[in-house]
Amino acid sequence: MRKMVVFAVAAVLLASSASIVRGKDIKVLVDESRLYEIDPLIQDFLINTIDLPDFFWDVYDWGYSFNNIFEPWGFAFAKLELEQVATVFIKKEGELSYSTLREYDILVIASFEEDYTSEEMDAIRKFVENGGGLLLLGDFEYPNNSIAQAFDVLFYSETAVIADNKAVTFAGDNHQFYVIDIEEHPITKGVDRIALNFGIPLSSYESGKVLARTSGSSWADKDGLGSKDADEEEGPFDILLAMEVGRGRAVFFGGATSFWNTIVLGEEENLDLLRNAVEWLGELGGPYKQYKIMNEEAQNVLSEAVSLYEDHQFPEAKTKFEEAVGAFEESKEAYPNAEADEGIEEAHGYLATCEIGIKADETFGNALDLFDSQEYERAVDEFEKAKVLYEEIEYRGRAKECTTKMEAVLLFQRGEDALSRAPSTFSTAGYEKAKSIFEQSKSKWEEYNDSDQVATCEEKITLCSNGIARIKRNRMMVIVGGVAAIVMVVVVVVVRKRRPKLAVVEVTPEIPPAEAPAKPGDIILEALKVQYAKGAITKEEYKQLKSIVEKPKPEEDIVMKALEKRYAQGKITKEEYEKLKSAVEKK
């Protein structure tokens, strides 16, 4: 009875000091929907043993509750400590759901006698992954693993408590001793020893950091008698584990009763440990806070995607927009909010235009391939399709490029057609037309720095230039040959006219002198004029040949060269060549 009075006085003092600092930023939900109570047999024993009025027992609190301030097995002093740094809410009934949990920063489970359902386990796991904190205080009387297994953690499955004959005890029982093997961590800051009251081991875990463990002299006492049996497992045992889970955190401690009123009243370091754990768990903030951070992250991804889109990198932008949608959906899943809906809507709008941009780029690439394959009509059709798609997403620069490339392709095609009709013996007009068209096509390709197509046009221009040069050479050869033939005829005529005839004595009447015969050069010039008038030679060629004819040169040289060429071409026999040569030399 004296102990109860002490608890009551202490509770009043703590409550009066705690009321000043309530309402902190951290929101803690303590689940007591399946509260563990003192065994009914023990309840009957106490009622029958202690002589108190019935009304006293009617209001007596048998539960391991955070509201139980008068009984040794209550957690009220622990609650008062938590209220120094957080606002504490207690859930008395109903199953846990994510829609409830997402409004808090931390879930504390310290007293339960029934398993949690798989749906509740999923909700708790989702809560932690989205930024929430879980503090699970295990006890040998609780079904701890109905929750712990959701985090790949298991408490000792058999009914056993840790005992240690060599450790310092705080209540004269080897199940109530101090744990001093403690790792440095924000949770253990300022904690040199933990008063472990009937603790249980953590038997397995996949991740996390162990912050406290018992000594090698400890063992798992199955019968609770305080003496070690041969089949009982030896320590050391891990009892305190902290881990990161998604955006949240979780702490598992195998010693729920270490925070009972009767323990923490004299062991302040246990309260320090509890307060530190809650501060560490609440550091990140629950889903109702995390969604804002998630939206900021999603918005950053969205901004990157928009930047890629504006640079017309459509496949990369699409990937980023999809990533942004996923991030906003994660935020919305964590905590429904309008900002996430707006972000998703904006990203979906860009995704549609990205698809068009990707299709336009593919069509544009197909057009270039068709051009390389000389399928010009199909290339123009593809450029036209690409242009329409680019205009749909207001990519004006590329739409204009499509127009220019269509013009360039059409010009190139016209050039190819003109080039195919250009070959001729004497006329360069076809090659000159093709060359002009290729030069125009080249200019179009140069507007977009398409070096490959510019090089192709240059090859065609060179081909046309070579064709023009070849025709001019052929035409010159024909003209020179014609001139040589004319010269030959003139020479023959001149030679024959100058050949002496047999003298005949005959008296003839006096005849007036005839006009002097035309000079060979005059005859050649006349022939050139006729050729020029017919269009067989150009003005440039006419001038060039005329200058050759008019150039002062021994007549014999001209005649001899003409004879040699005729003979070389087989136009005259050797006998004729010799006779003509002799006649010229005699001149």
C-alpha positions in Angstrom: 0.0 0.0 0.0 2.9 2.4 0.8 4.3 1.7 -2.7 1.0 2.8 -4.3 1.1 6.0 -2.4 4.7 6.7 -3.5 3.6 6.0 -7.1 0.7 8.5 -6.7 2.9 11.3 -5.3 5.5 10.8 -8.0 2.9 10.8 -10.7 1.4 14.1 -9.5 4.8 15.7 -9.5 5.8 14.4 -12.9 2.4 15.4 -14.4 2.7 18.9 -13.1 6.1 19.4 -14.7 5.2 17.6 -18.0 2.1 19.7 -18.7 4.3 22.7 -19.6 6.0 21.0 -22.5 3.2 19.0 -24.1 2.3 19.5 -27.8 5.7 18.9 -29.3 6.1 18.4 -33.1 6.5 14.6 -32.8 3.1 12.8 -32.7 3.2 9.4 -31.0 0.4 6.8 -31.2 0.4 4.1 -28.5 -1.6 1.1 -29.5 -3.5 -0.5 -26.5 -6.3 -2.0 -28.6 -5.4 -5.5 -27.3 -4.0 -4.5 -23.9 -2.3 -7.1 -21.7 -3.6 -7.5 -18.2 -2.5 -9.2 -15.0 -3.4 -12.8 -15.0 -7.0 -13.3 -13.7 -5.7 -15.8 -11.1 -3.3 -13.2 -9.7 -6.1 -10.7 -9.7 -8.3 -13.0 -7.6 -5.4 -13.7 -5.2 -4.8 -10.0 -4.6 -8.5 -9.2 -4.1 -8.9 -12.0 -1.7 -5.7 -11.3 0.1 -5.8 -7.5 0.5 -8.7 -6.2 2.6 -10.0 -3.2 0.6 -13.5 -1.9 -0.2 -15.1 -3.3 -3.3 -15.2 0.1 -5.0 -11.4 0.2 -4.9 -11.1 -3.0 -6.8 -13.8 -1.9 -9.3 -11.6 1.1 -10.4 -8.3 -0.8 -10.0 -6.2 -0.9 -13.3 -5.0 -4.4 -14.1 -3.6 -3.4 -17.5 -0.1 -2.7 -18.7 -1.3 0.7 -19.8 0.4 4.0 -20.5 -2.4 5.5 -18.5 -1.8 3.3 -15.5 0.0 5.6 -13.1 -0.9 3.9 -9.8 0.2 0.3 -10.3 3.8 -1.0 -10.6 3.0 -2.6 -13.9 1.8 0.6 -15.6 3.8 2.7 -18.2 2.5 6.1 -17.0 5.9 7.3 -16.0 7.2 6.3 -19.4 4.4 8.3 -21.0 5.2 11.4 -18.9 8.8 11.1 -20.1 7.7 10.9 -23.7 5.5 14.0 -23.3 8.7 15.9 -22.7 9.5 15.6 -26.5 6.2 14.5 -28.1 2.5 14.6 -28.1 1.2 11.1 -27.0 -2.1 9.6 -28.2 -3.5 6.3 -27.0 -5.6 4.0 -29.2 -7.9 1.9 -27.0 -9.8 -0.2 -29.6 -10.1 -1.2 -33.2 -7.6 -2.6 -35.7 -4.7 -0.6 -37.0 -5.0 0.7 -40.5 -2.6 2.7 -42.7 -5.2 5.6 -42.9 -4.9 5.9 -39.1 -1.1 5.5 -38.9 -0.2 8.0 -41.6 -1.3 10.8 -39.4 1.4 10.1 -36.8 5.2 10.1 -36.6 5.7 7.1 -34.3 3.8 3.9 -33.3 4.6 2.4 -29.9 3.5 -1.1 -29.1 4.4 -2.1 -25.5 1.5 -4.2 -24.3 -0.6 -6.7 -26.3 -1.9 -10.2 -25.8 -3.3 -11.0 -29.2 -1.6 -11.4 -32.6 -1.8 -8.6 -35.1 -3.4 -9.6 -38.4 -1.5 -9.8 -41.7 -3.4 -6.7 -42.9 -2.3 -4.8 -39.8 1.3 -6.0 -40.3 1.2 -4.7 -43.9 -0.2 -1.3 -42.7 2.6 -1.0 -40.0 5.3 -1.9 -42.6 3.9 0.6 -45.1 3.8 3.2 -42.3 7.5 2.7 -41.5 8.6 2.6 -45.2 6.9 6.0 -45.7 8.7 7.7 -42.9 7.1 6.5 -39.8 8.9 5.1 -36.7 8.1 1.9 -34.8 9.1 1.2 -31.2 8.3 -2.5 -30.4 8.8 -3.5 -26.8 8.8 -7.3 -26.5 8.0 -9.4 -23.5 8.0 -13.2 -22.8 4.2 -13.0 -22.4 3.6 -11.2 -25.7 3.2 -12.6 -29.3 6.0 -10.4 -30.4 6.7 -12.0 -33.7 3.3 -11.2 -35.2 4.8 -7.8 -35.7 8.5 -8.3 -35.7 8.5 -10.8 -38.6 7.2 -8.1 -41.0 10.7 -6.5 -40.6 12.6 -9.8 -40.8 13.2 -9.7 -37.0 12.4 -12.5 -34.6 12.3 -12.6 -30.8 13.1 -15.7 -28.9 10.2 -18.1 -29.7 10.3 -20.1 -26.5 9.0 -18.9 -23.1 12.2 -17.9 -21.4 13.7 -14.9 -19.7 17.3 -13.9 -19.6 19.2 -14.5 -16.3 22.7 -13.6 -15.3 24.4 -14.7 -12.1 27.5 -12.5 -12.6 25.8 -9.3 -13.6 24.9 -6.6 -11.0 21.2 -6.9 -10.1 19.0 -4.0 -9.1 16.3 -6.0 -7.2 18.0 -9.0 -5.8 16.8 -11.3 -8.7 19.2 -12.6 -11.4 16.5 -11.9 -14.0 16.7 -8.2 -13.0 20.2 -6.9 -13.8 22.1 -4.2 -15.5 23.3 -4.4 -19.1 26.5 -2.5 -19.7 27.6 -3.8 -23.2 26.2 -0.7 -25.0 27.1 0.6 -28.5 27.4 4.3 -29.2 24.3 5.7 -31.0 21.9 8.6 -30.6 19.5 6.2 -28.9 22.1 5.3 -26.2 23.4 8.9 -25.7 24.0 9.4 -22.0 23.1 5.8 -21.2 25.8 3.8 -19.4 23.6 1.0 -18.2 20.2 -0.4 -18.9 18.1 -2.0 -16.1 16.8 -5.1 -17.8 13.7 -6.5 -16.1 12.9 -10.1 -17.3 14.2 -9.5 -20.7 14.1 -11.7 -23.8 16.6 -12.2 -26.6 16.4 -11.1 -30.2 17.1 -14.4 -32.0 17.5 -13.2 -35.6 17.4 -10.2 -37.8 18.4 -9.4 -41.5 19.6 -5.8 -41.0 20.0 -3.1 -38.4 22.5 -2.3 -35.7 22.6 -4.0 -32.3 22.9 -1.3 -29.6 22.9 -3.5 -26.4 23.6 -7.1 -25.5 23.9 -9.2 -22.3 27.2 -10.8 -21.1 28.5 -14.2 -21.9 27.5 -15.4 -18.4 23.8 -14.9 -19.2 21.4 -17.6 -20.3 17.8 -18.1 -21.5 16.1 -19.4 -18.3 13.1 -21.4 -19.5 11.6 -22.3 -16.2 12.3 -19.0 -14.6 13.8 -20.5 -11.5 17.1 -18.7 -11.8 19.4 -21.7 -12.2 20.9 -22.8 -15.5 19.9 -26.2 -16.9 22.1 -28.0 -19.4 19.7 -27.6 -22.3 19.3 -23.8 -21.8 21.0 -21.6 -24.3 23.9 -19.4 -23.2 24.5 -15.7 -23.9 25.5 -13.2 -24.9 22.1 -12.1 -26.2 21.2 -9.1 -28.4 18.4 -7.2 -26.8 18.3 -3.8 -28.5 18.2 -3.3 -32.3 17.8 -0.2 -34.5 17.3 -0.2 -38.2 16.4 2.0 -41.2 13.4 0.8 -43.2 12.6 2.7 -46.4 12.1 6.3 -45.4 11.5 5.3 -41.8 13.1 3.6 -38.8 12.3 0.9 -36.3 13.6 -0.1 -32.8 13.1 -3.5 -31.2 13.8 -4.0 -27.5 13.4 -7.3 -25.7 12.5 -5.8 -22.3 9.1 -4.1 -22.2 8.7 -4.4 -18.4 12.0 -2.5 -18.1 9.8 0.6 -18.5 7.2 -0.2 -15.9 6.5 2.4 -13.3 8.2 0.3 -10.6 11.5 0.1 -12.6 11.9 3.6 -14.1 11.1 5.3 -10.8 14.6 4.4 -9.7 16.3 4.0 -13.0 16.3 7.3 -14.9 18.7 6.0 -17.6 15.9 3.7 -18.8 13.8 6.8 -19.3 16.7 8.5 -21.1 16.9 5.5 -23.4 13.2 5.7 -24.1 13.2 9.4 -24.8 16.3 9.1 -27.1 14.6 6.3 -29.0 11.5 8.4 -29.7 13.5 11.4 -30.7 15.5 9.3 -33.1 12.5 7.6 -34.5 10.6 10.9 -35.0 13.6 12.7 -36.6 12.5 11.9 -40.2 8.8 12.6 -39.7 5.8 10.4 -40.5 3.9 10.1 -43.8 2.0 13.3 -43.2 5.3 15.1 -43.2 7.3 12.9 -45.6 4.9 13.5 -48.6 6.1 17.1 -48.8 9.7 15.9 -49.1 8.6 13.3 -51.6 6.9 15.9 -53.6 10.0 18.1 -53.7 12.0 15.1 -54.9 9.4 14.3 -57.6 9.3 18.0 -58.6 13.1 17.9 -59.1 12.8 14.9 -61.4 10.0 16.6 -63.3 12.1 19.7 -63.8 14.9 17.5 -65.2 12.4 15.9 -67.5 11.1 19.2 -68.8 14.7 20.4 -69.5 15.3 17.3 -71.5 12.1 17.8 -73.4 13.0 21.4 -74.2 16.3 20.1 -75.6 14.2 17.8 -77.8 15.7 14.6 -76.2 12.4 12.9 -76.3 13.3 9.3 -75.3 15.4 10.5 -72.3 12.6 13.0 -71.3 10.0 10.2 -71.5 12.0 8.1 -69.0 12.3 11.0 -66.6 8.6 11.9 -66.9 7.7 8.3 -66.0 10.1 8.5 -63.1 8.4 11.7 -61.9 5.0 10.1 -62.2 6.2 7.2 -60.0 7.6 9.6 -57.4 4.4 11.6 -57.3 2.4 8.4 -57.0 4.6 7.3 -54.2 3.9 10.6 -52.4 0.2 10.2 -53.0 0.3 6.6 -51.7 2.1 7.8 -48.6 -0.3 10.6 -48.0 -3.1 11.7 -50.4 -2.4 15.3 -51.5 -3.3 17.7 -54.3 0.3 18.6 -55.1 1.0 15.0 -56.2 -2.2 14.9 -58.4 -1.1 18.1 -60.1 2.4 16.7 -60.7 1.1 13.5 -62.1 -1.3 15.4 -64.5 1.5 17.6 -65.7 3.9 14.7 -66.3 1.2 12.8 -68.2 0.7 15.8 -70.5 4.4 15.8 -71.4 4.5 12.1 -71.8 1.9 12.3 -74.6 4.0 14.9 -76.5 7.1 12.9 -75.9 5.5 10.0 -77.7 4.8 12.2 -80.7 8.3 13.6 -80.6 9.8 10.0 -80.6 7.5 9.1 -83.5 8.6 12.2 -85.4 12.3 11.5 -84.8 11.8 7.9 -86.1 10.0 9.2 -89.2 12.7 11.8 -89.8 15.4 9.1 -89.5 13.5 6.9 -91.9 13.4 9.7 -94.4 17.1 10.2 -94.2 17.6 6.4 -94.8 15.3 6.5 -97.8 17.3 9.4 -99.2 20.5 7.5 -98.8 18.9 4.6 -100.6 18.0 7.0 -103.5 14.3 6.4 -102.8 13.6 10.1 -103.1 9.8 10.1 -103.5 9.4 8.0 -100.4 11.9 10.2 -98.5 9.9 13.3 -99.3 6.7 11.6 -98.1 8.4 10.7 -94.8 9.8 14.2 -94.3 6.2 15.5 -94.8 4.9 13.1 -92.1 7.7 14.1 -89.8 6.9 17.8 -90.4 3.3 17.4 -89.4 4.3 15.6 -86.2 6.8 18.3 -85.3 4.3 21.0 -85.9 1.8 19.2 -83.6 4.3 19.5 -80.7 5.3 23.0 -81.8 8.9 22.0 -82.6 9.1 24.7 -85.3 12.9 24.4 -85.9 12.7 20.8 -86.9 9.5 21.3 -88.9 11.4 24.0 -90.9 14.3 21.6 -91.3 11.9 19.0 -92.7 10.7 21.6 -95.3 14.2 22.5 -96.2 15.2 18.9 -96.5 12.2 18.2 -98.7 13.3 21.0 -101.0 16.9 19.7 -100.9 15.7 16.2 -101.7 13.5 17.4 -104.6 16.4 19.4 -106.0 18.8 16.5 -105.6 16.2 14.3 -107.4 15.9 16.8 -110.2 19.7 16.9 -110.4 19.8 13.1 -110.7 17.2 13.2 -113.4 19.1 15.9 -115.3 22.4 14.0 -114.8 20.9 10.8 -116.3 19.9 12.8 -119.4 23.0 14.8 -119.6 25.4 12.6 -121.6 25.9 14.0 -125.1 28.6 14.1 -127.8 28.7 17.8 -128.3 26.2 19.6 -125.9 27.2 20.5 -122.3 23.7 21.9 -121.6 22.5 18.8 -119.7 25.5 18.6 -117.4 25.4 22.4 -116.8 21.7 22.1 -115.8 22.4 19.2 -113.5 25.3 21.0 -112.0 23.3 24.1 -111.3 20.6 22.0 -109.5 23.1 20.1 -107.4 24.6 23.4 -106.4 21.2 24.6 -105.2 20.7 21.3 -103.3 24.1 21.6 -101.7 23.2 25.1 -100.5 20.0 23.7 -98.8 22.0 20.9 -97.0 24.5 23.5 -95.9 21.8 25.4 -94.0 21.6 22.5 -91.5 25.3 21.6 -91.6 24.6 18.2 -93.0 28.2 17.4 -94.1 27.3 14.0 -95.5 24.7 15.3 -97.9 26.9 18.3 -98.8 29.7 15.9 -99.7 27.3 13.8 -101.8 26.2 17.0 -103.7 29.9 17.9 -104.2 30.5 14.5 -105.7 27.6 15.0 -108.1 28.9 18.6 -109.0 32.3 17.2 -109.7 30.8 14.5 -111.9 28.9 17.2 -113.9 32.1 19.3 -114.2 34.0 16.3 -115.5 31.2 15.6 -118.0 31.3 19.2 -119.3 35.0 19.1 -119.6 34.9 15.8 -121.5 32.3 17.1 -124.0 34.4 20.2 -124.6 37.5 18.0 -125.3 35.5 15.8 -127.7 34.1 18.8 -129.5 37.5 20.4 -129.8 38.9 17.2 -131.3 36.1 17.0 -133.9 36.6 20.7 -134.8 40.3 20.4 -135.1 39.8 17.3 -137.2 37.3 19.1 -139.4 39.7 22.1 -139.8 42.5 19.7 -140.7 40.4 18.1 -143.4 39.6 21.6 -144.8 43.2 22.5 -144.7 44.0 19.3 -146.6 41.5 20.0 -149.3 42.8 23.5 -149.6 46.4 22.2 -149.9 45.4 19.8 -152.6 43.6 22.5 -154.6 46.5 24.9 -154.2 49.1 22.3 -155.2 47.1 21.3 -158.3 46.7 24.9 -159.3 50.4 25.6 -159.0 51.5 22.4 -160.8 53.3 23.4 -164.2 51.5 22.3 -167.3 53.0 21.1 -170.7 53.8 24.1 -173.0 51.6 24.4 -176.0 52.5 26.8 -178.7 49.2 28.4 -179.4 48.2 31.9 -180.1 45.4 32.8 -177.9 43.5 36.0 -177.5 44.5 38.2 -174.6 42.4 37.4 -171.5 42.1 39.9 -168.6 43.8 38.6 -165.4 41.6 36.5 -163.1 41.2 37.2 -159.4 43.8 35.8 -157.1 42.8 32.5 -155.5 41.6 32.6 -151.9 44.3 32.0 -149.3 44.1 28.8 -147.2 43.6 30.8 -144.0 40.6 32.6 -145.4 39.0 29.4 -146.4 39.6 28.0 -142.8 38.2 31.1 -141.1 35.1 30.9 -143.4 34.6 27.2 -142.4 34.9 28.2 -138.7 32.3 30.9 -139.1 29.9 28.4 -140.7 30.5 25.9 -137.8 29.9 28.7 -135.2 26.7 29.9 -137.0 25.3 26.3 -136.9 26.1 26.1 -133.1 28.5 23.3 -133.6 31.1 25.2 -131.6 30.8 27.8 -128.9 31.9 31.4 -129.1 34.8 30.6 -126.9 35.9 27.7 -129.1 35.5 29.8 -132.3 37.7 32.6 -130.9 40.3 30.0 -129.8 40.5 28.4 -133.2 40.4 31.7 -135.0 43.4 32.9 -133.1 45.3 29.7 -134.0 44.5 30.2 -137.7 45.3 33.9 -137.8 48.6 33.5 -135.9 51.5 34.1 -138.3 53.0 30.7 -139.2 54.8 29.3 -142.2 52.3 27.9 -144.6 54.4 24.9 -145.2 54.2 23.9 -141.5 50.5 24.0 -141.5 50.2 22.0 -144.6 52.8 19.5 -143.5 51.1 18.9 -140.1 47.8 18.5 -141.8 49.3 15.9 -144.2 50.9 14.0 -141.3 47.6 13.9 -139.4 45.7 12.7 -142.4 48.3 10.0 -143.1 48.3 9.0 -139.4 44.5 8.7 -139.5 44.7 6.5 -142.6 42.8 9.1 -144.7 45.5 9.1 -147.4 47.8 6.4 -148.7 51.5 6.5 -148.2 52.0 7.1 -152.0 49.6 10.1 -151.8 51.3 11.4 -148.7 54.7 11.2 -150.4 53.5 12.9 -153.5 51.8 15.7 -151.6 54.8 16.1 -149.3 57.1 16.4 -152.3 54.9 19.0 -153.9 54.8 21.1 -150.7 58.6 20.9 -150.2 59.1 22.0 -153.8 57.0 25.0 -153.2 
